[in-house]
Amino acid sequence: MEVILIQDLANLGFKNDIVKVRDGYGRNYLLPQKLAIIANEANKKQLAENLKQQAHKLAKQLADAEALAAKLAETVIEVKAKANEDGKIFGTVTTANIADALAAQEINIDKKVITLVEPIKQLGEYTAQARLHREVKADIKLNVVAE
């Protein structure tokens, strides 16, 4: 079954992509949740027209994402966490903590676009990744320090 995605879905595709999925997944999950529509001829024509109208807007979004990625490349954020004397953190540093630390430096990124390679449970320097656009990913340098 071919469907047109209405919004970005991790491990499946981005908004306005035409993807092939299993019939049950499309019929029982994507369509009822309004995450996708069936890719028939009428919907494909409408998608093509919408993409043509959005081309200028998408170019601006790409430029903004690249500018934000350049700003993130030269920024090192400091995340404070409670830790014992061995450097082990009580709990873990989450994407919400990273998003809050970025907001403190006036860089607004949604916590949902930030991914961590591994859980952060020790003090030290780490790298997280942010998917700012379908073509732009940026590394975020973290310095986890004791509170």
Protein Blocks (a to p, Z undefined) as FASTA:
>chain_A
ZZddfbdcehkbcehiacdddfklmmmmmmmnopaccddfklmmmmmmmmmmmmmmmmmm
mmmmmmmmmmmmmpccdddddddfkopaehjadfklmmmmmmmnopacdfklpccfbdcf
bgcdddddddfbfkbccddddddddZZ
